[in-house]
Amino acid sequence: MEIVTEELKIELPFKYKIMKKLKIKERLNEHSEVSITGILANDEGNIDIFRKLGITDNLKIKGKRVLVENKIEIEEEIDIFYGIITRIKLEQDGNLYNFELEGNSYSLMLDLKKKKRSFQDKNLTYRNLIGDIVKENKGNTIFMGDFSKTLDIPFIQYNETDWEFIKRLSSYLGLKLCPDVKTEKPNIFIGIKKGNEYICNVYEYKLKKDMKSYLKMKENHMKVTEEDFISYEVEIKDNYEIGDKILYKDLKLVVIEKCLELKKGELINKYELKIERNIKQEKLYNEQIIGQVINGKVIKVINDKMKVHLEIDEKQEESKAYLYSFGSNYTTEGDTGWYIMPEVENKVELYIPTKSEGNAYLRKILREDGKENEKTQDTSIKYLGTTDGKELKISPRELKFTTNGESLYLNMENNGGISIVSNKNINIYSDKNIKIESEKLIIKSNDKIAIATKDANIVIDEVTHLKGS
């Protein structure tokens, strides 16, 4: 089975006289690439069309497959590559216009815009999340395997394109992405697509062993052997697709990489083959998320955990929000501490200390009126307060407890001593002795002063009354 170059059909938005070079490269987890060089038709209108080419312009490459069955040749037209144009170059040499053109598979459309958003619903499946993201880009997803597994942790797409993000999501299942190069939209295979089975009889090959990937996966506690990283490279005319199963050297191998190239007037295919069970994908992380802080607003508090609406999200359903832990300002060895929990509508920070957003936690409450609030102007004065008026003030000169503004407070000043002010009763109780000792004791009352024991008392009102047994 081979593609005949005389039947090669390349559909471009412009006319060309001669096709000098053609190269198409397909790899897992990468956008497929095409490069074409040739000579343009010397026509001013045609040259103008070439100059105006952009990413909205596409190209199609088709060929004819020759099948031999029972010594009878059967021809059929096949799609080889559909993609978008990403780079052009035009060089004039006398009356000749040499051109270079590069393009990518439509999967590139997922890899243009960096985004920030969170996916907090841990009951969401990988199938639904990845599928929805690809649909946003007007593409379809073909899942090769069971994707019913739920996320379990919240994921945050942080300065990542959709392509980078779904590649990372797929890696949590140990799978790679494979762009579909035969459609005019960004269709993506998640996992190795199931292809046809063929026998390869070529004798020349190259053997490769990726020791770097082996050592990296081994150090990250993945069950791998050196043999898992052996692959074979063969060069033949036969046309296979990524995912096709090839019987070669008594081994059942799978095509994981393909390079189609026009050489001396005929198309030659170079393939990388590997045993299917050895096609592994290590878990990928977004390293730039380490140490990042994302602001959010509390939408629910449950014990020492909270649900938040992060500012990077347009909306957040409370029922689907993740229950984040809140970091205490102080915790002892016994796991006890001083927990000052924010309240609903308070602004907080989500801190991500590691490369896994599953380790993120909430921390300090953010003030919304910092510039205007007089309590924030002097950084030497600290306040701890509640929404219903309870407050602790700590400054270099005083410690003050307030429960109802200036009508009920306890104040301890460096120079002024201790003041207790109340618009209600002040009661002091003790099962033992109460001792008051000072150089001078002043007791004032607008009505009367009464001091009593079981058998005696002193009452001072308009006159002084003494009573004893």
TORKOL-4160 file (C-alpha; in steps of 0.2 Angstrom, whole numbers, padded with zeros to 4 digits, m for minus):
469
<pt num="1" X="0000" Y="0000" Z="0000"/>
<pt num="2" X="0008" Y="0017" Z="m0005"/>
<pt num="3" X="0003" Y="0034" Z="m0010"/>
<pt num="4" X="0007" Y="0039" Z="m0028"/>
<pt num="5" X="0015" Y="0056" Z="m0030"/>
<pt num="6" X="0007" Y="0059" Z="m0048"/>
<pt num="7" X="m0010" Y="0058" Z="m0039"/>
<pt num="8" X="m0005" Y="0070" Z="m0025"/>
<pt num="9" X="m0017" Y="0084" Z="m0024"/>
<pt num="10" X="m0013" Y="0100" Z="m0014"/>
<pt num="11" X="m0027" Y="0113" Z="m0012"/>
<pt num="12" X="m0020" Y="0130" Z="m0008"/>
<pt num="13" X="m0028" Y="0148" Z="m0009"/>
<pt num="14" X="m0015" Y="0152" Z="m0023"/>
<pt num="15" X="m0008" Y="0144" Z="m0039"/>
<pt num="16" X="0009" Y="0137" Z="m0040"/>
<pt num="17" X="0020" Y="0131" Z="m0055"/>
<pt num="18" X="0032" Y="0118" Z="m0046"/>
<pt num="19" X="0031" Y="0109" Z="m0029"/>
<pt num="20" X="0049" Y="0107" Z="m0024"/>
<pt num="21" X="0048" Y="0100" Z="m0006"/>
<pt num="22" X="0034" Y="0094" Z="0005"/>
<pt num="23" X="0035" Y="0088" Z="0023"/>
<pt num="24" X="0022" Y="0083" Z="0035"/>
<pt num="25" X="0026" Y="0078" Z="0053"/>
<pt num="26" X="0014" Y="0070" Z="0066"/>
<pt num="27" X="0018" Y="0067" Z="0084"/>
<pt num="28" X="0009" Y="0063" Z="0100"/>
<pt num="29" X="0005" Y="0078" Z="0111"/>
<pt num="30" X="0011" Y="0090" Z="0098"/>
<pt num="31" X="0002" Y="0099" Z="0084"/>
<pt num="32" X="0005" Y="0091" Z="0067"/>
<pt num="33" X="0016" Y="0102" Z="0055"/>
<pt num="34" X="0017" Y="0104" Z="0036"/>
<pt num="35" X="0030" Y="0113" Z="0026"/>
<pt num="36" X="0030" Y="0117" Z="0008"/>
<pt num="37" X="0042" Y="0125" Z="m0004"/>
<pt num="38" X="0039" Y="0129" Z="m0023"/>
<pt num="39" X="0038" Y="0142" Z="m0036"/>
<pt num="40" X="0022" Y="0153" Z="m0038"/>
<pt num="41" X="0013" Y="0156" Z="m0054"/>
<pt num="42" X="0020" Y="0173" Z="m0060"/>
<pt num="43" X="0004" Y="0182" Z="m0059"/>
<pt num="44" X="0002" Y="0199" Z="m0050"/>
<pt num="45" X="m0015" Y="0194" Z="m0043"/>
<pt num="46" X="m0009" Y="0177" Z="m0038"/>
<pt num="47" X="0006" Y="0185" Z="m0029"/>
<pt num="48" X="m0006" Y="0197" Z="m0020"/>
<pt num="49" X="m0016" Y="0183" Z="m0014"/>
<pt num="50" X="0000" Y="0174" Z="m0007"/>
<pt num="51" X="0005" Y="0191" Z="0002"/>
<pt num="52" X="m0012" Y="0192" Z="0011"/>
<pt num="53" X="m0012" Y="0174" Z="0017"/>
<pt num="54" X="m0016" Y="0172" Z="0036"/>
<pt num="55" X="m0021" Y="0160" Z="0050"/>
<pt num="56" X="m0039" Y="0160" Z="0043"/>
<pt num="57" X="m0033" Y="0152" Z="0027"/>
<pt num="58" X="m0032" Y="0133" Z="0026"/>
<pt num="59" X="m0024" Y="0120" Z="0015"/>
<pt num="60" X="m0029" Y="0102" Z="0010"/>
<pt num="61" X="m0017" Y="0088" Z="0005"/>
<pt num="62" X="m0025" Y="0073" Z="m0003"/>
<pt num="63" X="m0018" Y="0058" Z="m0012"/>
<pt num="64" X="m0022" Y="0041" Z="m0019"/>
<pt num="65" X="m0020" Y="0025" Z="m0010"/>
<pt num="66" X="m0016" Y="0009" Z="m0020"/>
<pt num="67" X="m0022" Y="m0007" Z="m0013"/>
<pt num="68" X="m0017" Y="m0024" Z="m0020"/>
<pt num="69" X="m0029" Y="m0037" Z="m0017"/>
<pt num="70" X="m0027" Y="m0054" Z="m0027"/>
<pt num="71" X="m0015" Y="m0046" Z="m0038"/>
<pt num="72" X="m0028" Y="m0032" Z="m0043"/>
<pt num="73" X="m0023" Y="m0014" Z="m0039"/>
<pt num="74" X="m0037" Y="m0004" Z="m0032"/>
<pt num="75" X="m0035" Y="0015" Z="m0031"/>
<pt num="76" X="m0045" Y="0026" Z="m0019"/>
<pt num="77" X="m0043" Y="0045" Z="m0014"/>
<pt num="78" X="m0038" Y="0048" Z="0004"/>
<pt num="79" X="m0036" Y="0063" Z="0015"/>
<pt num="80" X="m0018" Y="0066" Z="0020"/>
<pt num="81" X="m0018" Y="0083" Z="0029"/>
<pt num="82" X="m0030" Y="0097" Z="0033"/>
<pt num="83" X="m0023" Y="0112" Z="0042"/>
<pt num="84" X="m0021" Y="0131" Z="0044"/>
<pt num="85" X="m0007" Y="0142" Z="0037"/>
<pt num="86" X="0004" Y="0149" Z="0050"/>
<pt num="87" X="0020" Y="0156" Z="0041"/>
<pt num="88" X="0024" Y="0162" Z="0023"/>
<pt num="89" X="0039" Y="0168" Z="0014"/>
<pt num="90" X="0041" Y="0175" Z="m0003"/>
<pt num="91" X="0058" Y="0177" Z="m0012"/>
<pt num="92" X="0059" Y="0185" Z="m0030"/>
<pt num="93" X="0073" Y="0179" Z="m0041"/>
<pt num="94" X="0072" Y="0187" Z="m0058"/>
<pt num="95" X="0055" Y="0182" Z="m0065"/>
<pt num="96" X="0054" Y="0168" Z="m0052"/>
<pt num="97" X="0044" Y="0169" Z="m0036"/>
<pt num="98" X="0050" Y="0156" Z="m0024"/>
<pt num="99" X="0039" Y="0153" Z="m0009"/>
<pt num="100" X="0039" Y="0144" Z="0008"/>
<pt num="101" X="0024" Y="0140" Z="0018"/>
<pt num="102" X="0021" Y="0132" Z="0035"/>
<pt num="103" X="0005" Y="0126" Z="0043"/>
<pt num="104" X="m0002" Y="0116" Z="0058"/>
<pt num="105" X="m0016" Y="0105" Z="0061"/>
<pt num="106" X="m0032" Y="0113" Z="0067"/>
<pt num="107" X="m0028" Y="0108" Z="0085"/>
<pt num="108" X="m0017" Y="0124" Z="0085"/>
<pt num="109" X="m0033" Y="0134" Z="0087"/>
<pt num="110" X="m0034" Y="0127" Z="0105"/>
<pt num="111" X="m0016" Y="0134" Z="0108"/>
<pt num="112" X="m0017" Y="0152" Z="0105"/>
<pt num="113" X="m0025" Y="0161" Z="0120"/>
<pt num="114" X="m0018" Y="0160" Z="0138"/>
<pt num="115" X="m0033" Y="0158" Z="0151"/>
<pt num="116" X="m0036" Y="0159" Z="0169"/>
<pt num="117" X="m0050" Y="0149" Z="0177"/>
<pt num="118" X="m0054" Y="0136" Z="0189"/>
<pt num="119" X="m0064" Y="0120" Z="0189"/>
<pt num="120" X="m0069" Y="0116" Z="0207"/>
<pt num="121" X="m0082" Y="0103" Z="0205"/>
<pt num="122" X="m0073" Y="0087" Z="0210"/>
<pt num="123" X="m0087" Y="0076" Z="0204"/>
<pt num="124" X="m0084" Y="0082" Z="0186"/>
<pt num="125" X="m0077" Y="0068" Z="0175"/>
<pt num="126" X="m0062" Y="0070" Z="0164"/>
<pt num="127" X="m0073" Y="0066" Z="0149"/>
<pt num="128" X="m0085" Y="0080" Z="0152"/>
<pt num="129" X="m0072" Y="0093" Z="0157"/>
<pt num="130" X="m0060" Y="0089" Z="0142"/>
<pt num="131" X="m0075" Y="0087" Z="0130"/>
<pt num="132" X="m0082" Y="0104" Z="0135"/>
<pt num="133" X="m0066" Y="0113" Z="0133"/>
<pt num="134" X="m0063" Y="0106" Z="0115"/>
<pt num="135" X="m0082" Y="0111" Z="0111"/>
<pt num="136" X="m0078" Y="0129" Z="0116"/>
<pt num="137" X="m0066" Y="0129" Z="0102"/>
<pt num="138" X="m0079" Y="0121" Z="0090"/>
<pt num="139" X="m0070" Y="0104" Z="0090"/>
<pt num="140" X="m0074" Y="0087" Z="0095"/>
<pt num="141" X="m0066" Y="0074" Z="0106"/>
<pt num="142" X="m0063" Y="0056" Z="0103"/>
<pt num="143" X="m0059" Y="0047" Z="0119"/>
<pt num="144" X="m0049" Y="0031" Z="0118"/>
<pt num="145" X="m0053" Y="0023" Z="0134"/>
<pt num="146" X="m0063" Y="0025" Z="0150"/>
<pt num="147" X="m0064" Y="0043" Z="0155"/>
<pt num="148" X="m0078" Y="0041" Z="0169"/>
<pt num="149" X="m0065" Y="0045" Z="0182"/>
<pt num="150" X="m0069" Y="0061" Z="0192"/>
<pt num="151" X="m0057" Y="0075" Z="0195"/>
<pt num="152" X="m0056" Y="0072" Z="0214"/>
<pt num="153" X="m0046" Y="0088" Z="0216"/>
<pt num="154" X="m0050" Y="0106" Z="0210"/>
<pt num="155" X="m0040" Y="0111" Z="0194"/>
<pt num="156" X="m0035" Y="0128" Z="0190"/>
<pt num="157" X="m0030" Y="0133" Z="0172"/>
<pt num="158" X="m0017" Y="0147" Z="0176"/>
<pt num="159" X="m0009" Y="0156" Z="0161"/>
<pt num="160" X="m0012" Y="0140" Z="0150"/>
<pt num="161" X="m0019" Y="0138" Z="0133"/>
<pt num="162" X="m0034" Y="0126" Z="0132"/>
<pt num="163" X="m0021" Y="0114" Z="0123"/>
<pt num="164" X="m0009" Y="0115" Z="0137"/>
<pt num="165" X="m0022" Y="0112" Z="0150"/>
<pt num="166" X="m0031" Y="0097" Z="0142"/>
<pt num="167" X="m0014" Y="0089" Z="0139"/>
<pt num="168" X="m0010" Y="0091" Z="0157"/>
<pt num="169" X="m0028" Y="0084" Z="0162"/>
<pt num="170" X="m0025" Y="0069" Z="0150"/>
<pt num="171" X="m0008" Y="0066" Z="0159"/>
<pt num="172" X="m0017" Y="0062" Z="0175"/>
<pt num="173" X="m0024" Y="0047" Z="0166"/>
<pt num="174" X="m0007" Y="0043" Z="0159"/>
<pt num="175" X="m0013" Y="0047" Z="0141"/>
<pt num="176" X="m0007" Y="0058" Z="0127"/>
<pt num="177" X="m0016" Y="0069" Z="0114"/>
<pt num="178" X="m0017" Y="0065" Z="0096"/>
<pt num="179" X="m0023" Y="0079" Z="0084"/>
<pt num="180" X="m0035" Y="0073" Z="0070"/>
<pt num="181" X="m0027" Y="0079" Z="0054"/>
<pt num="182" X="m0041" Y="0074" Z="0042"/>
<pt num="183" X="m0054" Y="0086" Z="0048"/>
<pt num="184" X="m0057" Y="0105" Z="0046"/>
<pt num="185" X="m0059" Y="0108" Z="0064"/>
<pt num="186" X="m0049" Y="0105" Z="0080"/>
<pt num="187" X="m0054" Y="0087" Z="0083"/>
<pt num="188" X="m0043" Y="0078" Z="0096"/>
<pt num="189" X="m0040" Y="0060" Z="0101"/>
<pt num="190" X="m0037" Y="0057" Z="0119"/>
<pt num="191" X="m0026" Y="0042" Z="0120"/>
<pt num="192" X="m0019" Y="0032" Z="0105"/>
<pt num="193" X="m0032" Y="0030" Z="0092"/>
<pt num="194" X="m0037" Y="0012" Z="0086"/>
<pt num="195" X="m0030" Y="0009" Z="0069"/>
<pt num="196" X="m0028" Y="m0005" Z="0056"/>
<pt num="197" X="m0016" Y="m0019" Z="0057"/>
<pt num="198" X="m0002" Y="m0022" Z="0044"/>
<pt num="199" X="0014" Y="m0032" Z="0042"/>
<pt num="200" X="0030" Y="m0022" Z="0039"/>
<pt num="201" X="0044" Y="m0032" Z="0029"/>
<pt num="202" X="0057" Y="m0018" Z="0028"/>
<pt num="203" X="0075" Y="m0024" Z="0034"/>
<pt num="204" X="0083" Y="m0008" Z="0038"/>
<pt num="205" X="0079" Y="0001" Z="0054"/>
<pt num="206" X="0085" Y="0012" Z="0069"/>
<pt num="207" X="0083" Y="0007" Z="0087"/>
<pt num="208" X="0081" Y="0021" Z="0100"/>
<pt num="209" X="0081" Y="0021" Z="0119"/>
<pt num="210" X="0075" Y="0036" Z="0128"/>
<pt num="211" X="0085" Y="0035" Z="0144"/>
<pt num="212" X="0081" Y="0053" Z="0150"/>
<pt num="213" X="0062" Y="0049" Z="0150"/>
<pt num="214" X="0066" Y="0032" Z="0158"/>
<pt num="215" X="0076" Y="0040" Z="0173"/>
<pt num="216" X="0064" Y="0054" Z="0175"/>
<pt num="217" X="0049" Y="0042" Z="0177"/>
<pt num="218" X="0059" Y="0030" Z="0188"/>
<pt num="219" X="0064" Y="0044" Z="0200"/>
<pt num="220" X="0045" Y="0049" Z="0201"/>
<pt num="221" X="0041" Y="0031" Z="0207"/>
<pt num="222" X="0033" Y="0025" Z="0191"/>
<pt num="223" X="0034" Y="0007" Z="0187"/>
<pt num="224" X="0045" Y="0007" Z="0172"/>
<pt num="225" X="0059" Y="m0003" Z="0164"/>
<pt num="226" X="0072" Y="0002" Z="0151"/>
<pt num="227" X="0064" Y="m0009" Z="0138"/>
<pt num="228" X="0048" Y="0002" Z="0140"/>
<pt num="229" X="0058" Y="0016" Z="0131"/>
<pt num="230" X="0064" Y="0007" Z="0116"/>
<pt num="231" X="0057" Y="0012" Z="0099"/>
<pt num="232" X="0061" Y="0007" Z="0081"/>
<pt num="233" X="0062" Y="0019" Z="0067"/>
<pt num="234" X="0059" Y="0013" Z="0049"/>
<pt num="235" X="0058" Y="0022" Z="0032"/>
<pt num="236" X="0046" Y="0015" Z="0019"/>
<pt num="237" X="0034" Y="0020" Z="0005"/>
<pt num="238" X="0019" Y="0012" Z="0013"/>
<pt num="239" X="0007" Y="0024" Z="0021"/>
<pt num="240" X="0002" Y="0021" Z="0039"/>
<pt num="241" X="m0007" Y="0032" Z="0052"/>
<pt num="242" X="m0003" Y="0035" Z="0070"/>
<pt num="243" X="m0012" Y="0022" Z="0080"/>
<pt num="244" X="m0010" Y="0008" Z="0066"/>
<pt num="245" X="m0003" Y="m0008" Z="0073"/>
<pt num="246" X="0012" Y="m0015" Z="0064"/>
<pt num="247" X="0019" Y="m0033" Z="0065"/>
<pt num="248" X="0038" Y="m0030" Z="0064"/>
<pt num="249" X="0052" Y="m0042" Z="0069"/>
<pt num="250" X="0040" Y="m0053" Z="0077"/>
<pt num="251" X="0034" Y="m0038" Z="0088"/>
<pt num="252" X="0017" Y="m0030" Z="0088"/>
<pt num="253" X="0021" Y="m0012" Z="0087"/>
<pt num="254" X="0011" Y="0004" Z="0086"/>
<pt num="255" X="0014" Y="0020" Z="0075"/>
<pt num="256" X="0018" Y="0034" Z="0087"/>
<pt num="257" X="0026" Y="0046" Z="0075"/>
<pt num="258" X="0025" Y="0049" Z="0057"/>
<pt num="259" X="0035" Y="0060" Z="0045"/>
<pt num="260" X="0029" Y="0060" Z="0026"/>
<pt num="261" X="0042" Y="0068" Z="0015"/>
<pt num="262" X="0043" Y="0071" Z="m0004"/>
<pt num="263" X="0060" Y="0065" Z="m0010"/>
<pt num="264" X="0065" Y="0064" Z="m0028"/>
<pt num="265" X="0048" Y="0064" Z="m0034"/>
<pt num="266" X="0041" Y="0051" Z="m0023"/>
<pt num="267" X="0033" Y="0051" Z="m0005"/>
<pt num="268" X="0043" Y="0042" Z="0008"/>
<pt num="269" X="0036" Y="0039" Z="0026"/>
<pt num="270" X="0047" Y="0038" Z="0041"/>
<pt num="271" X="0039" Y="0030" Z="0056"/>
<pt num="272" X="0043" Y="0028" Z="0075"/>
<pt num="273" X="0036" Y="0012" Z="0081"/>
<pt num="274" X="0034" Y="0006" Z="0099"/>
<pt num="275" X="0025" Y="m0008" Z="0109"/>
<pt num="276" X="0008" Y="m0002" Z="0114"/>
<pt num="277" X="0010" Y="m0006" Z="0133"/>
<pt num="278" X="0025" Y="0005" Z="0134"/>
<pt num="279" X="0017" Y="0021" Z="0128"/>
<pt num="280" X="0017" Y="0030" Z="0144"/>
<pt num="281" X="0014" Y="0048" Z="0149"/>
<pt num="282" X="0021" Y="0055" Z="0165"/>
<pt num="283" X="0010" Y="0067" Z="0175"/>
<pt num="284" X="0012" Y="0085" Z="0169"/>
<pt num="285" X="0011" Y="0100" Z="0180"/>
<pt num="286" X="0010" Y="0119" Z="0177"/>
<pt num="287" X="0026" Y="0125" Z="0186"/>
<pt num="288" X="0022" Y="0143" Z="0184"/>
<pt num="289" X="0007" Y="0141" Z="0197"/>
<pt num="290" X="0020" Y="0138" Z="0211"/>
<pt num="291" X="0018" Y="0152" Z="0224"/>
<pt num="292" X="0004" Y="0160" Z="0215"/>
<pt num="293" X="m0010" Y="0169" Z="0225"/>
<pt num="294" X="m0028" Y="0171" Z="0218"/>
<pt num="295" X="m0041" Y="0182" Z="0227"/>
<pt num="296" X="m0058" Y="0176" Z="0230"/>
<pt num="297" X="m0074" Y="0179" Z="0240"/>
<pt num="298" X="m0081" Y="0168" Z="0253"/>
<pt num="299" X="m0098" Y="0160" Z="0248"/>
<pt num="300" X="m0099" Y="0147" Z="0262"/>
<pt num="301" X="m0091" Y="0142" Z="0278"/>
<pt num="302" X="m0091" Y="0125" Z="0286"/>
<pt num="303" X="m0081" Y="0122" Z="0302"/>
<pt num="304" X="m0063" Y="0127" Z="0297"/>
<pt num="305" X="m0066" Y="0125" Z="0278"/>
<pt num="306" X="m0073" Y="0137" Z="0265"/>
<pt num="307" X="m0080" Y="0138" Z="0248"/>
<pt num="308" X="m0075" Y="0153" Z="0237"/>
<pt num="309" X="m0079" Y="0162" Z="0221"/>
<pt num="310" X="m0062" Y="0165" Z="0214"/>
<pt num="311" X="m0060" Y="0182" Z="0204"/>
<pt num="312" X="m0053" Y="0173" Z="0189"/>
<pt num="313" X="m0071" Y="0165" Z="0187"/>
<pt num="314" X="m0086" Y="0174" Z="0180"/>
<pt num="315" X="m0097" Y="0164" Z="0191"/>
<pt num="316" X="m0096" Y="0150" Z="0204"/>
<pt num="317" X="m0111" Y="0139" Z="0209"/>
<pt num="318" X="m0110" Y="0136" Z="0228"/>
<pt num="319" X="m0115" Y="0117" Z="0226"/>
<pt num="320" X="m0100" Y="0114" Z="0214"/>
<pt num="321" X="m0087" Y="0124" Z="0224"/>
<pt num="322" X="m0073" Y="0115" Z="0232"/>
<pt num="323" X="m0071" Y="0115" Z="0251"/>
<pt num="324" X="m0054" Y="0123" Z="0254"/>
<pt num="325" X="m0045" Y="0122" Z="0270"/>
<pt num="326" X="m0041" Y="0139" Z="0279"/>
<pt num="327" X="m0023" Y="0141" Z="0285"/>
<pt num="328" X="m0022" Y="0146" Z="0303"/>
<pt num="329" X="m0010" Y="0160" Z="0308"/>
<pt num="330" X="m0004" Y="0150" Z="0322"/>
<pt num="331" X="m0005" Y="0131" Z="0325"/>
<pt num="332" X="0004" Y="0121" Z="0339"/>
<pt num="333" X="0011" Y="0104" Z="0339"/>
<pt num="334" X="m0006" Y="0097" Z="0345"/>
<pt num="335" X="m0015" Y="0103" Z="0329"/>
<pt num="336" X="m0024" Y="0116" Z="0339"/>
<pt num="337" X="m0022" Y="0135" Z="0335"/>
<pt num="338" X="m0030" Y="0151" Z="0334"/>
<pt num="339" X="m0043" Y="0150" Z="0320"/>
<pt num="340" X="m0050" Y="0167" Z="0315"/>
<pt num="341" X="m0062" Y="0161" Z="0301"/>
<pt num="342" X="m0068" Y="0173" Z="0288"/>
<pt num="343" X="m0086" Y="0176" Z="0285"/>
<pt num="344" X="m0097" Y="0175" Z="0269"/>
<pt num="345" X="m0093" Y="0189" Z="0258"/>
<pt num="346" X="m0076" Y="0192" Z="0265"/>
<pt num="347" X="m0062" Y="0193" Z="0253"/>
<pt num="348" X="m0048" Y="0180" Z="0255"/>
<pt num="349" X="m0033" Y="0173" Z="0246"/>
<pt num="350" X="m0030" Y="0156" Z="0238"/>
<pt num="351" X="m0012" Y="0152" Z="0240"/>
<pt num="352" X="m0004" Y="0138" Z="0229"/>
<pt num="353" X="0012" Y="0132" Z="0237"/>
<pt num="354" X="0017" Y="0118" Z="0226"/>
<pt num="355" X="0015" Y="0113" Z="0207"/>
<pt num="356" X="m0001" Y="0104" Z="0211"/>
<pt num="357" X="m0016" Y="0115" Z="0214"/>
<pt num="358" X="m0023" Y="0101" Z="0224"/>
<pt num="359" X="m0012" Y="0108" Z="0238"/>
<pt num="360" X="m0019" Y="0125" Z="0238"/>
<pt num="361" X="m0027" Y="0133" Z="0254"/>
<pt num="362" X="m0035" Y="0149" Z="0259"/>
<pt num="363" X="m0027" Y="0162" Z="0269"/>
<pt num="364" X="m0028" Y="0180" Z="0276"/>
<pt num="365" X="m0044" Y="0191" Z="0274"/>
<pt num="366" X="m0042" Y="0205" Z="0262"/>
<pt num="367" X="m0048" Y="0223" Z="0267"/>
<pt num="368" X="m0058" Y="0232" Z="0254"/>
<pt num="369" X="m0057" Y="0249" Z="0262"/>
<pt num="370" X="m0039" Y="0249" Z="0266"/>
<pt num="371" X="m0035" Y="0267" Z="0259"/>
<pt num="372" X="m0050" Y="0275" Z="0267"/>
<pt num="373" X="m0051" Y="0266" Z="0284"/>
<pt num="374" X="m0042" Y="0276" Z="0298"/>
<pt num="375" X="m0038" Y="0260" Z="0307"/>
<pt num="376" X="m0026" Y="0255" Z="0293"/>
<pt num="377" X="m0016" Y="0271" Z="0292"/>
<pt num="378" X="m0004" Y="0267" Z="0307"/>
<pt num="379" X="0004" Y="0251" Z="0304"/>
<pt num="380" X="0010" Y="0250" Z="0322"/>
<pt num="381" X="m0008" Y="0248" Z="0328"/>
<pt num="382" X="m0016" Y="0231" Z="0326"/>
<pt num="383" X="m0034" Y="0227" Z="0326"/>
<pt num="384" X="m0044" Y="0211" Z="0328"/>
<pt num="385" X="m0063" Y="0213" Z="0326"/>
<pt num="386" X="m0080" Y="0206" Z="0322"/>
<pt num="387" X="m0094" Y="0212" Z="0311"/>
<pt num="388" X="m0105" Y="0215" Z="0327"/>
<pt num="389" X="m0093" Y="0227" Z="0335"/>
<pt num="390" X="m0081" Y="0216" Z="0346"/>
<pt num="391" X="m0063" Y="0222" Z="0345"/>
<pt num="392" X="m0046" Y="0220" Z="0351"/>
<pt num="393" X="m0034" Y="0235" Z="0349"/>
<pt num="394" X="m0015" Y="0232" Z="0351"/>
<pt num="395" X="m0004" Y="0247" Z="0350"/>
<pt num="396" X="0013" Y="0253" Z="0357"/>
<pt num="397" X="0004" Y="0262" Z="0371"/>
<pt num="398" X="m0011" Y="0253" Z="0375"/>
<pt num="399" X="m0021" Y="0236" Z="0375"/>
<pt num="400" X="m0040" Y="0239" Z="0373"/>
<pt num="401" X="m0055" Y="0227" Z="0373"/>
<pt num="402" X="m0071" Y="0234" Z="0366"/>
<pt num="403" X="m0088" Y="0226" Z="0365"/>
<pt num="404" X="m0100" Y="0241" Z="0362"/>
<pt num="405" X="m0090" Y="0256" Z="0356"/>
<pt num="406" X="m0085" Y="0268" Z="0369"/>
<pt num="407" X="m0099" Y="0263" Z="0381"/>
<pt num="408" X="m0091" Y="0246" Z="0386"/>
<pt num="409" X="m0073" Y="0243" Z="0386"/>
<pt num="410" X="m0057" Y="0238" Z="0396"/>
<pt num="411" X="m0042" Y="0248" Z="0392"/>
<pt num="412" X="m0024" Y="0246" Z="0398"/>
<pt num="413" X="m0013" Y="0261" Z="0395"/>
<pt num="414" X="0006" Y="0263" Z="0398"/>
<pt num="415" X="0003" Y="0280" Z="0406"/>
<pt num="416" X="m0015" Y="0280" Z="0411"/>
<pt num="417" X="m0016" Y="0263" Z="0419"/>
<pt num="418" X="m0032" Y="0252" Z="0418"/>
<pt num="419" X="m0049" Y="0259" Z="0414"/>
<pt num="420" X="m0065" Y="0249" Z="0414"/>
<pt num="421" X="m0080" Y="0258" Z="0407"/>
<pt num="422" X="m0098" Y="0250" Z="0406"/>
<pt num="423" X="m0115" Y="0257" Z="0403"/>
<pt num="424" X="m0121" Y="0241" Z="0411"/>
<pt num="425" X="m0117" Y="0232" Z="0428"/>
<pt num="426" X="m0100" Y="0227" Z="0432"/>
<pt num="427" X="m0100" Y="0211" Z="0442"/>
<pt num="428" X="m0084" Y="0203" Z="0451"/>
<pt num="429" X="m0086" Y="0186" Z="0458"/>
<pt num="430" X="m0074" Y="0175" Z="0467"/>
<pt num="431" X="m0075" Y="0158" Z="0477"/>
<pt num="432" X="m0060" Y="0164" Z="0487"/>
<pt num="433" X="m0053" Y="0181" Z="0492"/>
<pt num="434" X="m0053" Y="0197" Z="0482"/>
<pt num="435" X="m0039" Y="0209" Z="0488"/>
<pt num="436" X="m0038" Y="0227" Z="0483"/>
<pt num="437" X="m0021" Y="0236" Z="0488"/>
<pt num="438" X="m0016" Y="0254" Z="0483"/>
<pt num="439" X="m0009" Y="0270" Z="0490"/>
<pt num="440" X="m0026" Y="0278" Z="0487"/>
<pt num="441" X="m0043" Y="0270" Z="0484"/>
<pt num="442" X="m0057" Y="0281" Z="0477"/>
<pt num="443" X="m0074" Y="0275" Z="0475"/>
<pt num="444" X="m0088" Y="0287" Z="0467"/>
<pt num="445" X="m0106" Y="0284" Z="0465"/>
<pt num="446" X="m0121" Y="0295" Z="0460"/>
<pt num="447" X="m0133" Y="0286" Z="0471"/>
<pt num="448" X="m0125" Y="0276" Z="0485"/>
<pt num="449" X="m0110" Y="0265" Z="0490"/>
<pt num="450" X="m0114" Y="0249" Z="0500"/>
<pt num="451" X="m0101" Y="0237" Z="0507"/>
<pt num="452" X="m0108" Y="0221" Z="0516"/>
<pt num="453" X="m0104" Y="0205" Z="0524"/>
<pt num="454" X="m0115" Y="0192" Z="0531"/>
<pt num="455" X="m0116" Y="0201" Z="0548"/>
<pt num="456" X="m0111" Y="0219" Z="0545"/>
<pt num="457" X="m0112" Y="0232" Z="0531"/>
<pt num="458" X="m0108" Y="0250" Z="0527"/>
<pt num="459" X="m0120" Y="0261" Z="0517"/>
<pt num="460" X="m0115" Y="0278" Z="0511"/>
<pt num="461" X="m0129" Y="0289" Z="0503"/>
<pt num="462" X="m0134" Y="0306" Z="0510"/>
<pt num="463" X="m0127" Y="0300" Z="0526"/>
<pt num="464" X="m0116" Y="0285" Z="0532"/>
<pt num="465" X="m0124" Y="0270" Z="0539"/>
<pt num="466" X="m0114" Y="0257" Z="0549"/>
<pt num="467" X="m0121" Y="0241" Z="0555"/>
<pt num="468" X="m0112" Y="0227" Z="0564"/>
<pt num="469" X="m0116" Y="0212" Z="0576"/>
